[in-house]
Amino acid sequence: MENNFYLNNLSDDIKYILVSFLITLAIGITTGMLYLYYTTNANTLGVIEHYKGSTNLSYEGDLDDFLDKPPKTKKYLHDMLETTHTHVIAFSVISILIGLIFYFNSIIKGKLKLFLIIEPFISTIITFSSLWIMRYFNDSFVYLTIASAILLYPCWYIMIFISIYELCFKKEIDKNKNF
């Protein structure tokens, strides 16, 4: 994975565009993680309940709390297909865009760079496959879902932060390679 062009050699205008994109994307990814936390309580039982539904569909206590966080109903086949379809496509696009930008960093090289670029694609497949298996066959696959997410999100954040660092703070390697 050797190249002769690096992010810090780009013109300032392109750097501003890429940094703006990466920051906006990081905000979107973080919002998605907050949604996961909010809907699953960041635990295995919450994830299972989110996809298989809650056995208790009544409410006790404050109606405002109930309306703010209604009981979970199981995800039907069309829900699973819609979730998988939209997320696999979105995660693939996010991964390729971050990966293509990150590829041109000069800080991380070799096998670690390749791992960080390829891993989100693998985790995307594992995450959504394990959600299907968990939903329809075996609750224990929730652990595989969580493990793949634990790999995916840090890879995205590492690639984003390294790319932003190089775009904003690293000096140009060779002025003659400026775009």
Rosetta constraint file for C-alpha pairs under 8 A:
AtomPair CA 1 CA 109 HARMONIC 7.21 0.50
AtomPair CA 1 CA 110 HARMONIC 6.01 0.50
AtomPair CA 1 CA 113 HARMONIC 7.97 0.50
AtomPair CA 1 CA 114 HARMONIC 7.37 0.50
AtomPair CA 2 CA 109 HARMONIC 7.70 0.50
AtomPair CA 2 CA 110 HARMONIC 7.65 0.50
AtomPair CA 3 CA 104 HARMONIC 7.43 0.50
AtomPair CA 5 CA 9 HARMONIC 7.11 0.50
AtomPair CA 5 CA 104 HARMONIC 6.43 0.50
AtomPair CA 5 CA 177 HARMONIC 7.07 0.50
AtomPair CA 6 CA 10 HARMONIC 7.49 0.50
AtomPair CA 6 CA 104 HARMONIC 4.71 0.50
AtomPair CA 6 CA 105 HARMONIC 5.38 0.50
AtomPair CA 6 CA 106 HARMONIC 5.90 0.50
AtomPair CA 6 CA 173 HARMONIC 7.95 0.50
AtomPair CA 7 CA 15 HARMONIC 7.77 0.50
AtomPair CA 7 CA 101 HARMONIC 7.76 0.50
AtomPair CA 7 CA 104 HARMONIC 5.52 0.50
AtomPair CA 7 CA 105 HARMONIC 5.55 0.50
AtomPair CA 7 CA 106 HARMONIC 7.53 0.50
AtomPair CA 7 CA 163 HARMONIC 7.46 0.50
AtomPair CA 7 CA 166 HARMONIC 6.47 0.50
AtomPair CA 7 CA 167 HARMONIC 5.83 0.50
AtomPair CA 8 CA 15 HARMONIC 7.98 0.50
AtomPair CA 8 CA 105 HARMONIC 7.75 0.50
AtomPair CA 8 CA 166 HARMONIC 5.74 0.50
AtomPair CA 8 CA 167 HARMONIC 5.19 0.50
AtomPair CA 8 CA 168 HARMONIC 7.77 0.50
AtomPair CA 8 CA 170 HARMONIC 6.17 0.50
AtomPair CA 8 CA 171 HARMONIC 6.32 0.50
AtomPair CA 8 CA 172 HARMONIC 5.10 0.50
AtomPair CA 8 CA 173 HARMONIC 7.22 0.50
AtomPair CA 9 CA 172 HARMONIC 5.16 0.50
AtomPair CA 9 CA 173 HARMONIC 6.69 0.50
AtomPair CA 9 CA 174 HARMONIC 6.94 0.50
AtomPair CA 9 CA 175 HARMONIC 6.87 0.50
AtomPair CA 9 CA 177 HARMONIC 6.23 0.50
AtomPair CA 9 CA 178 HARMONIC 4.94 0.50
AtomPair CA 9 CA 179 HARMONIC 7.01 0.50
AtomPair CA 10 CA 14 HARMONIC 6.30 0.50
AtomPair CA 10 CA 15 HARMONIC 6.27 0.50
AtomPair CA 10 CA 178 HARMONIC 5.41 0.50
AtomPair CA 10 CA 179 HARMONIC 5.25 0.50
AtomPair CA 11 CA 15 HARMONIC 6.30 0.50
AtomPair CA 11 CA 178 HARMONIC 6.28 0.50
AtomPair CA 11 CA 179 HARMONIC 5.67 0.50
AtomPair CA 12 CA 16 HARMONIC 6.16 0.50
AtomPair CA 13 CA 17 HARMONIC 6.41 0.50
AtomPair CA 14 CA 18 HARMONIC 6.17 0.50
AtomPair CA 15 CA 19 HARMONIC 5.99 0.50
AtomPair CA 15 CA 167 HARMONIC 5.79 0.50
AtomPair CA 15 CA 168 HARMONIC 7.54 0.50
AtomPair CA 16 CA 20 HARMONIC 5.99 0.50
AtomPair CA 17 CA 21 HARMONIC 6.13 0.50
AtomPair CA 18 CA 22 HARMONIC 6.06 0.50
AtomPair CA 19 CA 23 HARMONIC 6.05 0.50
AtomPair CA 19 CA 164 HARMONIC 5.82 0.50
AtomPair CA 19 CA 167 HARMONIC 7.02 0.50
AtomPair CA 19 CA 168 HARMONIC 7.87 0.50
AtomPair CA 20 CA 24 HARMONIC 6.11 0.50
AtomPair CA 21 CA 25 HARMONIC 6.03 0.50
AtomPair CA 22 CA 26 HARMONIC 6.02 0.50
AtomPair CA 22 CA 98 HARMONIC 7.71 0.50
AtomPair CA 22 CA 160 HARMONIC 6.18 0.50
AtomPair CA 22 CA 164 HARMONIC 7.27 0.50
AtomPair CA 23 CA 27 HARMONIC 6.25 0.50
AtomPair CA 23 CA 160 HARMONIC 7.98 0.50
AtomPair CA 24 CA 28 HARMONIC 6.32 0.50
AtomPair CA 25 CA 29 HARMONIC 6.14 0.50
AtomPair CA 26 CA 30 HARMONIC 6.02 0.50
AtomPair CA 26 CA 157 HARMONIC 7.28 0.50
AtomPair CA 26 CA 160 HARMONIC 7.36 0.50
AtomPair CA 27 CA 31 HARMONIC 6.08 0.50
AtomPair CA 28 CA 32 HARMONIC 6.27 0.50
AtomPair CA 29 CA 33 HARMONIC 6.34 0.50
AtomPair CA 30 CA 34 HARMONIC 6.21 0.50
AtomPair CA 31 CA 35 HARMONIC 6.20 0.50
AtomPair CA 32 CA 36 HARMONIC 6.29 0.50
AtomPair CA 33 CA 37 HARMONIC 6.25 0.50
AtomPair CA 34 CA 38 HARMONIC 6.04 0.50
AtomPair CA 35 CA 39 HARMONIC 6.04 0.50
AtomPair CA 36 CA 40 HARMONIC 5.82 0.50
AtomPair CA 36 CA 41 HARMONIC 7.59 0.50
AtomPair CA 36 CA 42 HARMONIC 6.99 0.50
AtomPair CA 37 CA 41 HARMONIC 4.98 0.50
AtomPair CA 37 CA 42 HARMONIC 4.82 0.50
AtomPair CA 38 CA 42 HARMONIC 7.65 0.50
AtomPair CA 39 CA 46 HARMONIC 7.33 0.50
AtomPair CA 39 CA 47 HARMONIC 7.98 0.50
AtomPair CA 39 CA 50 HARMONIC 6.96 0.50
AtomPair CA 40 CA 44 HARMONIC 7.88 0.50
AtomPair CA 40 CA 45 HARMONIC 7.66 0.50
AtomPair CA 40 CA 46 HARMONIC 4.02 0.50
AtomPair CA 40 CA 47 HARMONIC 5.02 0.50
AtomPair CA 40 CA 49 HARMONIC 7.59 0.50
AtomPair CA 40 CA 50 HARMONIC 6.31 0.50
AtomPair CA 41 CA 46 HARMONIC 5.61 0.50
AtomPair CA 41 CA 47 HARMONIC 7.92 0.50
AtomPair CA 42 CA 46 HARMONIC 6.67 0.50
AtomPair CA 42 CA 47 HARMONIC 7.48 0.50
AtomPair CA 43 CA 47 HARMONIC 6.45 0.50
AtomPair CA 44 CA 48 HARMONIC 6.24 0.50
AtomPair CA 44 CA 142 HARMONIC 6.25 0.50
AtomPair CA 44 CA 143 HARMONIC 7.19 0.50
AtomPair CA 44 CA 146 HARMONIC 7.96 0.50
AtomPair CA 45 CA 49 HARMONIC 6.00 0.50
AtomPair CA 46 CA 50 HARMONIC 6.00 0.50
AtomPair CA 47 CA 51 HARMONIC 6.55 0.50
AtomPair CA 47 CA 142 HARMONIC 7.09 0.50
AtomPair CA 48 CA 52 HARMONIC 5.75 0.50
AtomPair CA 48 CA 53 HARMONIC 7.54 0.50
AtomPair CA 48 CA 134 HARMONIC 7.45 0.50
AtomPair CA 48 CA 135 HARMONIC 7.39 0.50
AtomPair CA 48 CA 139 HARMONIC 6.78 0.50
AtomPair CA 48 CA 142 HARMONIC 6.90 0.50
AtomPair CA 49 CA 53 HARMONIC 4.70 0.50
AtomPair CA 49 CA 54 HARMONIC 5.54 0.50
AtomPair CA 49 CA 72 HARMONIC 6.71 0.50
AtomPair CA 49 CA 74 HARMONIC 7.62 0.50
AtomPair CA 50 CA 54 HARMONIC 7.75 0.50
AtomPair CA 50 CA 72 HARMONIC 6.07 0.50
AtomPair CA 50 CA 73 HARMONIC 7.53 0.50
AtomPair CA 50 CA 74 HARMONIC 7.08 0.50
AtomPair CA 50 CA 75 HARMONIC 7.77 0.50
AtomPair CA 51 CA 73 HARMONIC 7.78 0.50
AtomPair CA 51 CA 74 HARMONIC 5.47 0.50
AtomPair CA 51 CA 75 HARMONIC 5.23 0.50
AtomPair CA 51 CA 131 HARMONIC 7.96 0.50
AtomPair CA 51 CA 135 HARMONIC 6.03 0.50
AtomPair CA 52 CA 73 HARMONIC 7.04 0.50
AtomPair CA 52 CA 74 HARMONIC 4.29 0.50
AtomPair CA 52 CA 75 HARMONIC 6.15 0.50
AtomPair CA 52 CA 135 HARMONIC 5.88 0.50
AtomPair CA 53 CA 71 HARMONIC 7.95 0.50
AtomPair CA 53 CA 72 HARMONIC 4.79 0.50
AtomPair CA 53 CA 73 HARMONIC 4.13 0.50
AtomPair CA 53 CA 74 HARMONIC 3.75 0.50
AtomPair CA 53 CA 75 HARMONIC 7.04 0.50
AtomPair CA 54 CA 71 HARMONIC 6.48 0.50
AtomPair CA 54 CA 72 HARMONIC 5.10 0.50
AtomPair CA 54 CA 73 HARMONIC 6.02 0.50
AtomPair CA 54 CA 74 HARMONIC 7.26 0.50
AtomPair CA 56 CA 71 HARMONIC 7.34 0.50
AtomPair CA 57 CA 71 HARMONIC 5.55 0.50
AtomPair CA 57 CA 72 HARMONIC 7.45 0.50
AtomPair CA 58 CA 71 HARMONIC 7.58 0.50
AtomPair CA 59 CA 63 HARMONIC 7.64 0.50
AtomPair CA 59 CA 66 HARMONIC 6.33 0.50
AtomPair CA 59 CA 71 HARMONIC 8.00 0.50
AtomPair CA 60 CA 66 HARMONIC 7.98 0.50
AtomPair CA 61 CA 65 HARMONIC 7.90 0.50
AtomPair CA 62 CA 66 HARMONIC 6.61 0.50
AtomPair CA 63 CA 67 HARMONIC 6.13 0.50
AtomPair CA 64 CA 68 HARMONIC 6.00 0.50
AtomPair CA 65 CA 69 HARMONIC 6.13 0.50
AtomPair CA 65 CA 70 HARMONIC 7.95 0.50
AtomPair CA 66 CA 70 HARMONIC 5.11 0.50
AtomPair CA 66 CA 71 HARMONIC 7.54 0.50
AtomPair CA 75 CA 79 HARMONIC 5.41 0.50
AtomPair CA 75 CA 80 HARMONIC 6.15 0.50
AtomPair CA 76 CA 80 HARMONIC 6.24 0.50
AtomPair CA 77 CA 81 HARMONIC 6.10 0.50
AtomPair CA 78 CA 82 HARMONIC 6.05 0.50
AtomPair CA 79 CA 83 HARMONIC 6.03 0.50
AtomPair CA 80 CA 84 HARMONIC 5.94 0.50
AtomPair CA 80 CA 132 HARMONIC 7.50 0.50
AtomPair CA 81 CA 85 HARMONIC 5.84 0.50
AtomPair CA 82 CA 86 HARMONIC 6.10 0.50
AtomPair CA 83 CA 87 HARMONIC 5.93 0.50
AtomPair CA 84 CA 88 HARMONIC 5.74 0.50
AtomPair CA 84 CA 128 HARMONIC 6.31 0.50
AtomPair CA 85 CA 89 HARMONIC 6.26 0.50
AtomPair CA 86 CA 90 HARMONIC 6.01 0.50
AtomPair CA 87 CA 91 HARMONIC 5.72 0.50
AtomPair CA 88 CA 92 HARMONIC 5.99 0.50
AtomPair CA 88 CA 124 HARMONIC 6.50 0.50
AtomPair CA 88 CA 125 HARMONIC 7.52 0.50
AtomPair CA 88 CA 128 HARMONIC 7.60 0.50
AtomPair CA 89 CA 93 HARMONIC 6.26 0.50
AtomPair CA 90 CA 94 HARMONIC 6.07 0.50
AtomPair CA 91 CA 95 HARMONIC 5.92 0.50
AtomPair CA 91 CA 120 HARMONIC 8.00 0.50
AtomPair CA 91 CA 121 HARMONIC 7.76 0.50
AtomPair CA 91 CA 124 HARMONIC 6.78 0.50
AtomPair CA 92 CA 96 HARMONIC 6.12 0.50
AtomPair CA 92 CA 121 HARMONIC 6.46 0.50
AtomPair CA 92 CA 124 HARMONIC 7.67 0.50
AtomPair CA 93 CA 97 HARMONIC 6.10 0.50
AtomPair CA 94 CA 98 HARMONIC 6.09 0.50
AtomPair CA 95 CA 99 HARMONIC 5.72 0.50
AtomPair CA 95 CA 117 HARMONIC 7.40 0.50
AtomPair CA 95 CA 120 HARMONIC 6.23 0.50
AtomPair CA 95 CA 121 HARMONIC 6.80 0.50
AtomPair CA 95 CA 156 HARMONIC 7.38 0.50
AtomPair CA 96 CA 100 HARMONIC 5.86 0.50
AtomPair CA 96 CA 117 HARMONIC 7.98 0.50
AtomPair CA 97 CA 101 HARMONIC 6.36 0.50
AtomPair CA 98 CA 102 HARMONIC 5.97 0.50
AtomPair CA 98 CA 156 HARMONIC 7.17 0.50
AtomPair CA 98 CA 159 HARMONIC 6.75 0.50
AtomPair CA 98 CA 160 HARMONIC 6.70 0.50
AtomPair CA 99 CA 103 HARMONIC 5.85 0.50
AtomPair CA 99 CA 116 HARMONIC 7.96 0.50
AtomPair CA 99 CA 117 HARMONIC 5.03 0.50
AtomPair CA 99 CA 159 HARMONIC 7.26 0.50
AtomPair CA 100 CA 104 HARMONIC 7.21 0.50
AtomPair CA 101 CA 105 HARMONIC 7.52 0.50
AtomPair CA 101 CA 163 HARMONIC 7.00 0.50
AtomPair CA 102 CA 117 HARMONIC 7.75 0.50
AtomPair CA 102 CA 159 HARMONIC 5.70 0.50
AtomPair CA 102 CA 160 HARMONIC 7.26 0.50
AtomPair CA 102 CA 162 HARMONIC 7.49 0.50
AtomPair CA 102 CA 163 HARMONIC 5.59 0.50
AtomPair CA 103 CA 113 HARMONIC 7.33 0.50
AtomPair CA 103 CA 117 HARMONIC 7.65 0.50
AtomPair CA 105 CA 162 HARMONIC 7.48 0.50
AtomPair CA 105 CA 163 HARMONIC 6.21 0.50
AtomPair CA 105 CA 166 HARMONIC 6.72 0.50
AtomPair CA 106 CA 166 HARMONIC 7.73 0.50
AtomPair CA 107 CA 162 HARMONIC 7.49 0.50
AtomPair CA 107 CA 166 HARMONIC 7.73 0.50
AtomPair CA 108 CA 112 HARMONIC 6.95 0.50
AtomPair CA 108 CA 113 HARMONIC 5.73 0.50
AtomPair CA 109 CA 113 HARMONIC 5.09 0.50
AtomPair CA 109 CA 114 HARMONIC 7.87 0.50
AtomPair CA 110 CA 114 HARMONIC 6.47 0.50
AtomPair CA 111 CA 115 HARMONIC 5.99 0.50
AtomPair CA 112 CA 116 HARMONIC 6.16 0.50
AtomPair CA 113 CA 117 HARMONIC 6.29 0.50
AtomPair CA 114 CA 118 HARMONIC 6.06 0.50
AtomPair CA 115 CA 119 HARMONIC 5.58 0.50
AtomPair CA 116 CA 120 HARMONIC 7.33 0.50
AtomPair CA 116 CA 155 HARMONIC 5.45 0.50
AtomPair CA 116 CA 156 HARMONIC 7.76 0.50
AtomPair CA 116 CA 159 HARMONIC 7.13 0.50
AtomPair CA 117 CA 155 HARMONIC 7.69 0.50
AtomPair CA 117 CA 159 HARMONIC 7.93 0.50
AtomPair CA 118 CA 122 HARMONIC 6.80 0.50
AtomPair CA 119 CA 123 HARMONIC 6.09 0.50
AtomPair CA 119 CA 151 HARMONIC 7.61 0.50
AtomPair CA 119 CA 152 HARMONIC 6.78 0.50
AtomPair CA 119 CA 155 HARMONIC 7.38 0.50
AtomPair CA 120 CA 124 HARMONIC 5.98 0.50
AtomPair CA 120 CA 151 HARMONIC 7.59 0.50
AtomPair CA 120 CA 152 HARMONIC 4.92 0.50
AtomPair CA 120 CA 153 HARMONIC 7.85 0.50
AtomPair CA 120 CA 155 HARMONIC 6.85 0.50
AtomPair CA 120 CA 156 HARMONIC 7.34 0.50
AtomPair CA 121 CA 125 HARMONIC 6.56 0.50
AtomPair CA 122 CA 126 HARMONIC 6.26 0.50
AtomPair CA 123 CA 127 HARMONIC 5.73 0.50
AtomPair CA 123 CA 148 HARMONIC 4.99 0.50
AtomPair CA 123 CA 149 HARMONIC 6.77 0.50
AtomPair CA 123 CA 151 HARMONIC 7.06 0.50
AtomPair CA 123 CA 152 HARMONIC 5.79 0.50
AtomPair CA 124 CA 128 HARMONIC 6.30 0.50
AtomPair CA 124 CA 148 HARMONIC 7.61 0.50
AtomPair CA 124 CA 152 HARMONIC 7.55 0.50
AtomPair CA 125 CA 129 HARMONIC 5.96 0.50
AtomPair CA 126 CA 130 HARMONIC 5.88 0.50
AtomPair CA 126 CA 144 HARMONIC 7.54 0.50
AtomPair CA 126 CA 145 HARMONIC 6.99 0.50
AtomPair CA 126 CA 148 HARMONIC 6.51 0.50
AtomPair CA 127 CA 131 HARMONIC 6.25 0.50
AtomPair CA 127 CA 144 HARMONIC 7.12 0.50
AtomPair CA 127 CA 145 HARMONIC 4.67 0.50
AtomPair CA 127 CA 146 HARMONIC 7.63 0.50
AtomPair CA 127 CA 148 HARMONIC 5.78 0.50
AtomPair CA 127 CA 149 HARMONIC 6.82 0.50
AtomPair CA 128 CA 132 HARMONIC 6.46 0.50
AtomPair CA 128 CA 145 HARMONIC 7.44 0.50
AtomPair CA 129 CA 133 HARMONIC 6.40 0.50
AtomPair CA 130 CA 134 HARMONIC 5.87 0.50
AtomPair CA 130 CA 141 HARMONIC 5.60 0.50
AtomPair CA 130 CA 142 HARMONIC 6.91 0.50
AtomPair CA 130 CA 144 HARMONIC 6.39 0.50
AtomPair CA 130 CA 145 HARMONIC 5.64 0.50
AtomPair CA 131 CA 135 HARMONIC 5.95 0.50
AtomPair CA 131 CA 141 HARMONIC 7.16 0.50
AtomPair CA 131 CA 142 HARMONIC 6.89 0.50
AtomPair CA 131 CA 145 HARMONIC 6.43 0.50
AtomPair CA 132 CA 136 HARMONIC 6.12 0.50
AtomPair CA 132 CA 137 HARMONIC 7.93 0.50
AtomPair CA 133 CA 137 HARMONIC 5.19 0.50
AtomPair CA 133 CA 138 HARMONIC 6.11 0.50
AtomPair CA 133 CA 139 HARMONIC 7.84 0.50
AtomPair CA 133 CA 141 HARMONIC 6.53 0.50
AtomPair CA 134 CA 138 HARMONIC 4.79 0.50
AtomPair CA 134 CA 139 HARMONIC 4.64 0.50
AtomPair CA 134 CA 140 HARMONIC 6.66 0.50
AtomPair CA 134 CA 141 HARMONIC 5.00 0.50
AtomPair CA 134 CA 142 HARMONIC 6.00 0.50
AtomPair CA 135 CA 139 HARMONIC 6.98 0.50
AtomPair CA 140 CA 144 HARMONIC 7.88 0.50
AtomPair CA 141 CA 145 HARMONIC 6.46 0.50
AtomPair CA 142 CA 146 HARMONIC 6.23 0.50
AtomPair CA 143 CA 147 HARMONIC 6.03 0.50
AtomPair CA 144 CA 148 HARMONIC 6.06 0.50
AtomPair CA 145 CA 149 HARMONIC 6.33 0.50
AtomPair CA 146 CA 150 HARMONIC 6.11 0.50
AtomPair CA 147 CA 151 HARMONIC 6.53 0.50
AtomPair CA 148 CA 152 HARMONIC 6.10 0.50
AtomPair CA 149 CA 153 HARMONIC 6.04 0.50
AtomPair CA 150 CA 154 HARMONIC 6.87 0.50
AtomPair CA 151 CA 155 HARMONIC 6.42 0.50
AtomPair CA 152 CA 156 HARMONIC 6.45 0.50
AtomPair CA 153 CA 157 HARMONIC 6.24 0.50
AtomPair CA 154 CA 158 HARMONIC 5.89 0.50
AtomPair CA 155 CA 159 HARMONIC 6.16 0.50
AtomPair CA 156 CA 160 HARMONIC 6.12 0.50
AtomPair CA 157 CA 161 HARMONIC 5.98 0.50
AtomPair CA 158 CA 162 HARMONIC 5.98 0.50
AtomPair CA 159 CA 163 HARMONIC 6.01 0.50
AtomPair CA 160 CA 164 HARMONIC 6.11 0.50
AtomPair CA 161 CA 165 HARMONIC 5.97 0.50
AtomPair CA 162 CA 166 HARMONIC 6.18 0.50
AtomPair CA 163 CA 167 HARMONIC 6.06 0.50
AtomPair CA 164 CA 168 HARMONIC 5.95 0.50
AtomPair CA 165 CA 169 HARMONIC 5.50 0.50
AtomPair CA 165 CA 170 HARMONIC 6.77 0.50
AtomPair CA 166 CA 170 HARMONIC 4.76 0.50
AtomPair CA 166 CA 171 HARMONIC 7.94 0.50
AtomPair CA 174 CA 178 HARMONIC 7.49 0.50
